[in-house]
Amino acid sequence: MLHLPILRRGEPYKSVDRATTKHFVTGEPVVEVSQANTGLIRRDLLKQAESRATLAAYATADLIEMSRKAADYFLNDTLPMGDSDQTPQQYLESLSKTTGMPWSLGRRNMQRIHGAMSQVDQVLKGLTRGLPLEALDDGFTAGDPPLSFYPRGNTLGIVLPNNSPGVHALWVPTIALKTALVLRPGSQEPWTPYRIIQAMLKAGVPKEAFHYYPSDHAAGGEILRSTSRGMIFGDASTMKGYANDPRIEIHGPGFSKVVFGDDEADNWEQYIDIIASSIAANSGRSCVNASGVWTPRNGRKIAEALAEKLRSIEPRRVDDPEAALSPFVDAGVARRISAVIDDGLKDAGATDLMGRERLAVYEGATYLMPTILYVESPDHTMANREYLFPFASVVECPEADLIHRMGPTLVVTALTTDMPLKRSLLASEHVGRLNFGPIPTNQLTWDQPHEGNLFDHLYARRAFQAA
């Protein structure tokens, strides 16, 4: 059986403690993964400064070029995978066996990661707001006024999720920002971060910049405590413990939305395709997927049209190029989510418009079928929910109440030409990313961060003068 080691400053290490990740349907062992304990992690991270120093020795332009090369290796090459090698197709097959993700969605996520790595110069331009690269190499720029930035620490520790490989696009610019990585992969998805690391190593990035620690939750907490800066992915309950720690950037539910202004609510039919793709892309598993459609009127008509559109999405074989829905690794989680939705629908004012069973079993795997609710008021308990499958509530809400009722929202696509509403959205502290016009919520551009700002997280500006 394939074995994945720990990487300690890039060096493979086989631990006595190991965990076996199995095929999510058959239970067949797929990979044995060495496990890092808190003591090992704490001991290794005494050398964080040395790990960063290996990156600081390179010009930022050189690290950008390495990232570009690594992007091609990640997408196309056979790369080391523990004590074996792995082709891109074998990567997709392994990913599917442990997470259930169809190959078609896996390829799209590979393309997203490739995009972030190959266009890291544009990513840095957006993150730094056009800061000249010499500011990272020399510590200052000689402009008017001169600018100086310093690293907040030596490493970025990340507790990674299982839900979608695309999230790894968020941290790949870390190397170009001369900060070493300390990664705790998801238990079901050790594949993607390991493959990215191997692509980076093949491109010439020094091995000392990489720490890869499969581990339990306690060791994951140790990573966040011991590294200079941190990042964590998870649900709302997981995020609570880190909400007041400025060292940790949290990536939880997005509650992303499409909102109609009064002026466009009667033109809803022309936007159905864009809204449907916002809900269902990547099997609804991204924080940028829309989980809400808010409109001052025509809510039921919009919901019925979306339900009709999404009924065509059904479980398919993992190798089907048309597969667009991922199963749940844990069937119990799917059942509990469906039960929560059914419980919420007991309160008057919300209706499931799909007209079919939500839970489905196909080839032994459990799925949640796309679900569209019509919700009559933002007061209803189902007005602002998010789940890891194509799900959205179409909520009727007066435009005047929209801003203060919709709550924190990672992405808003605003379908309106009304300038007062646009100005209100621009002024809202609860909107993370804002699209004016028919732009899917999941459509990203590399020169604008969609959640948080990695540069601001890793660097701070100092007052600087030079005579």
ChimeraX attribute file (.defattr): number of C-alpha atoms within 10 A of each C-alpha:
attribute: neighborCount
match mode: 1-to-1
recipient: residues
	/A:1	10
	/A:2	15
	/A:3	18
	/A:4	25
	/A:5	24
	/A:6	24
	/A:7	24
	/A:8	21
	/A:9	22
	/A:10	18
	/A:11	13
	/A:12	16
	/A:13	16
	/A:14	16
	/A:15	14
	/A:16	8
	/A:17	11
	/A:18	17
	/A:19	16
	/A:20	17
	/A:21	19
	/A:22	17
	/A:23	20
	/A:24	22
	/A:25	18
	/A:26	10
	/A:27	11
	/A:28	13
	/A:29	15
	/A:30	17
	/A:31	21
	/A:32	17
	/A:33	24
	/A:34	23
	/A:35	23
	/A:36	26
	/A:37	18
	/A:38	19
	/A:39	10
	/A:40	13
	/A:41	21
	/A:42	16
	/A:43	10
	/A:44	13
	/A:45	20
	/A:46	12
	/A:47	13
	/A:48	23
	/A:49	14
	/A:50	16
	/A:51	25
	/A:52	22
	/A:53	16
	/A:54	17
	/A:55	22
	/A:56	19
	/A:57	10
	/A:58	15
	/A:59	16
	/A:60	21
	/A:61	14
	/A:62	13
	/A:63	24
	/A:64	21
	/A:65	19
	/A:66	22
	/A:67	30
	/A:68	21
	/A:69	19
	/A:70	26
	/A:71	26
	/A:72	16
	/A:73	21
	/A:74	25
	/A:75	20
	/A:76	14
	/A:77	15
	/A:78	18
	/A:79	21
	/A:80	16
	/A:81	18
	/A:82	23
	/A:83	12
	/A:84	11
	/A:85	12
	/A:86	17
	/A:87	16
	/A:88	18
	/A:89	16
	/A:90	12
	/A:91	21
	/A:92	23
	/A:93	18
	/A:94	21
	/A:95	23
	/A:96	21
	/A:97	25
	/A:98	25
	/A:99	23
	/A:100	24
	/A:101	29
	/A:102	27
	/A:103	24
	/A:104	19
	/A:105	25
	/A:106	23
	/A:107	18
	/A:108	14
	/A:109	20
	/A:110	22
	/A:111	17
	/A:112	19
	/A:113	25
	/A:114	26
	/A:115	19
	/A:116	25
	/A:117	31
	/A:118	20
	/A:119	20
	/A:120	26
	/A:121	23
	/A:122	17
	/A:123	23
	/A:124	25
	/A:125	17
	/A:126	18
	/A:127	20
	/A:128	18
	/A:129	12
	/A:130	12
	/A:131	14
	/A:132	16
	/A:133	19
	/A:134	14
	/A:135	17
	/A:136	21
	/A:137	17
	/A:138	11
	/A:139	13
	/A:140	21
	/A:141	19
	/A:142	13
	/A:143	8
	/A:144	6
	/A:145	10
	/A:146	13
	/A:147	18
	/A:148	18
	/A:149	19
	/A:150	14
	/A:151	19
	/A:152	17
	/A:153	19
	/A:154	22
	/A:155	28
	/A:156	28
	/A:157	27
	/A:158	26
	/A:159	24
	/A:160	24
	/A:161	21
	/A:162	17
	/A:163	21
	/A:164	23
	/A:165	25
	/A:166	21
	/A:167	19
	/A:168	19
	/A:169	19
	/A:170	18
	/A:171	17
	/A:172	21
	/A:173	24
	/A:174	18
	/A:175	26
	/A:176	26
	/A:177	22
	/A:178	26
	/A:179	29
	/A:180	31
	/A:181	27
	/A:182	27
	/A:183	25
	/A:184	28
	/A:185	22
	/A:186	19
	/A:187	19
	/A:188	21
	/A:189	22
	/A:190	25
	/A:191	21
	/A:192	22
	/A:193	20
	/A:194	23
	/A:195	22
	/A:196	23
	/A:197	25
	/A:198	24
	/A:199	25
	/A:200	26
	/A:201	19
	/A:202	18
	/A:203	19
	/A:204	16
	/A:205	23
	/A:206	19
	/A:207	21
	/A:208	22
	/A:209	26
	/A:210	27
	/A:211	26
	/A:212	28
	/A:213	27
	/A:214	26
	/A:215	26
	/A:216	16
	/A:217	11
	/A:218	10
	/A:219	22
	/A:220	24
	/A:221	17
	/A:222	16
	/A:223	26
	/A:224	23
	/A:225	15
	/A:226	20
	/A:227	23
	/A:228	20
	/A:229	22
	/A:230	26
	/A:231	21
	/A:232	22
	/A:233	20
	/A:234	16
	/A:235	15
	/A:236	13
	/A:237	8
	/A:238	14
	/A:239	18
	/A:240	11
	/A:241	9
	/A:242	16
	/A:243	13
	/A:244	9
	/A:245	10
	/A:246	11
	/A:247	20
	/A:248	22
	/A:249	21
	/A:250	24
	/A:251	20
	/A:252	18
	/A:253	23
	/A:254	21
	/A:255	23
	/A:256	31
	/A:257	31
	/A:258	26
	/A:259	25
	/A:260	27
	/A:261	22
	/A:262	19
	/A:263	12
	/A:264	18
	/A:265	19
	/A:266	15
	/A:267	13
	/A:268	18
	/A:269	12
	/A:270	11
	/A:271	16
	/A:272	16
	/A:273	16
	/A:274	14
	/A:275	26
	/A:276	20
	/A:277	21
	/A:278	28
	/A:279	34
	/A:280	25
	/A:281	22
	/A:282	24
	/A:283	25
	/A:284	27
	/A:285	21
	/A:286	26
	/A:287	24
	/A:288	27
	/A:289	35
	/A:290	33
	/A:291	30
	/A:292	29
	/A:293	29
	/A:294	26
	/A:295	25
	/A:296	21
	/A:297	20
	/A:298	15
	/A:299	22
	/A:300	18
	/A:301	14
	/A:302	24
	/A:303	26
	/A:304	17
	/A:305	17
	/A:306	25
	/A:307	22
	/A:308	14
	/A:309	15
	/A:310	21
	/A:311	15
	/A:312	9
	/A:313	16
	/A:314	17
	/A:315	23
	/A:316	17
	/A:317	13
	/A:318	22
	/A:319	14
	/A:320	12
	/A:321	12
	/A:322	16
	/A:323	19
	/A:324	21
	/A:325	29
	/A:326	30
	/A:327	26
	/A:328	22
	/A:329	22
	/A:330	14
	/A:331	18
	/A:332	11
	/A:333	12
	/A:334	22
	/A:335	17
	/A:336	11
	/A:337	16
	/A:338	19
	/A:339	14
	/A:340	12
	/A:341	18
	/A:342	14
	/A:343	12
	/A:344	17
	/A:345	18
	/A:346	10
	/A:347	12
	/A:348	10
	/A:349	17
	/A:350	21
	/A:351	21
	/A:352	19
	/A:353	17
	/A:354	19
	/A:355	10
	/A:356	11
	/A:357	10
	/A:358	18
	/A:359	16
	/A:360	17
	/A:361	12
	/A:362	12
	/A:363	9
	/A:364	12
	/A:365	18
	/A:366	23
	/A:367	23
	/A:368	26
	/A:369	25
	/A:370	25
	/A:371	26
	/A:372	28
	/A:373	27
	/A:374	25
	/A:375	29
	/A:376	21
	/A:377	17
	/A:378	21
	/A:379	13
	/A:380	16
	/A:381	16
	/A:382	27
	/A:383	27
	/A:384	24
	/A:385	15
	/A:386	22
	/A:387	20
	/A:388	21
	/A:389	27
	/A:390	29
	/A:391	24
	/A:392	35
	/A:393	28
	/A:394	33
	/A:395	31
	/A:396	22
	/A:397	23
	/A:398	18
	/A:399	17
	/A:400	12
	/A:401	11
	/A:402	21
	/A:403	18
	/A:404	10
	/A:405	15
	/A:406	21
	/A:407	13
	/A:408	18
	/A:409	24
	/A:410	24
	/A:411	26
	/A:412	26
	/A:413	24
	/A:414	24
	/A:415	24
	/A:416	18
	/A:417	15
	/A:418	13
	/A:419	9
	/A:420	9
	/A:421	19
	/A:422	17
	/A:423	10
	/A:424	12
	/A:425	19
	/A:426	14
	/A:427	11
	/A:428	14
	/A:429	12
	/A:430	17
	/A:431	19
	/A:432	18
	/A:433	20
	/A:434	19
	/A:435	16
	/A:436	13
	/A:437	12
	/A:438	16
	/A:439	19
	/A:440	25
	/A:441	27
	/A:442	22
	/A:443	13
	/A:444	14
	/A:445	13
	/A:446	20
	/A:447	19
	/A:448	17
	/A:449	18
	/A:450	19
	/A:451	17
	/A:452	16
	/A:453	15
	/A:454	21
	/A:455	18
	/A:456	14
	/A:457	19
	/A:458	23
	/A:459	17
	/A:460	13
	/A:461	13
	/A:462	11
	/A:463	8
	/A:464	12
	/A:465	11
	/A:466	7
	/A:467	2
